Amino acid sequence: MALSVLEYAPYGGGTAVRIMERATGAESTVAFEAKMKDSATGEVLAMFADRQVKKIRIIDFKAFTWYAHGREIIREWAGQFVNLANRRPGEVIEGSSAFTLIPW
């Protein structure tokens, strides 16, 4: 979180901090793995995994808390799971964008 807040440093300091975050792996990420099984037969129906990185913003108010980026990613996954459960055959569920203009 401290590095994220320092992204607002003037005179190019913010850019240096962003580069440091990426190089050290300190940027916010969330990952999961899942395996769905048939409860009667034990047969594996589906396996999936995903890892997301925080969204890129011009102004990032979420950087002031340690959990805000993760919470946003998990909410997007929840929406995607709802869309997946309600999709019609052949319908493709779009992934989320890496950019946003919403600062909060």
PEPE-V834661 format. One record per pair of residues at least 4 apart in sequence whose C-alpha atoms are under 7 Angstrom apart, sorted by the first residue. I is the first residue (numbers start at 1). GAP is how many residues later the second one is. Records with the same first field share a line. If there is no record, write none. Layout:
I = GAP ; GAP
//
This chain:
1 = 4 ; 62 ; 63 ; 64 ; 65
2 = 4
3 = 4 ; 14
4 = 59
5 = 58 ; 59
6 = 8 ; 11
7 = 6 ; 7 ; 8 ; 10 ; 11
8 = 6
9 = 4 ; 5
10 = 4
12 = 4
13 = 4
14 = 4
15 = 4
16 = 4
17 = 4
18 = 4
19 = 4
20 = 4
21 = 4 ; 5 ; 6
22 = 4 ; 5
28 = 25 ; 26 ; 41
29 = 22 ; 23 ; 24 ; 25 ; 41
30 = 21 ; 22 ; 23 ; 40
31 = 19 ; 20 ; 21
32 = 17 ; 18 ; 19
33 = 15 ; 16 ; 17
34 = 13 ; 14 ; 15
35 = 11 ; 12 ; 13
36 = 8 ; 9 ; 10 ; 11
37 = 5 ; 6 ; 7 ; 8
38 = 4 ; 5 ; 6 ; 7
52 = 21
54 = 15
55 = 43 ; 44 ; 45
56 = 42 ; 43 ; 44
57 = 42 ; 43 ; 44 ; 46
58 = 43
59 = 44
60 = 43 ; 44
61 = 42 ; 43
62 = 6 ; 7 ; 42
67 = 4
68 = 4
69 = 4
70 = 4
71 = 4
72 = 4
73 = 4
74 = 4
75 = 4
76 = 4
77 = 4
78 = 4
79 = 4
80 = 4
81 = 4
82 = 4
83 = 4 ; 10
84 = 9
87 = 4
//
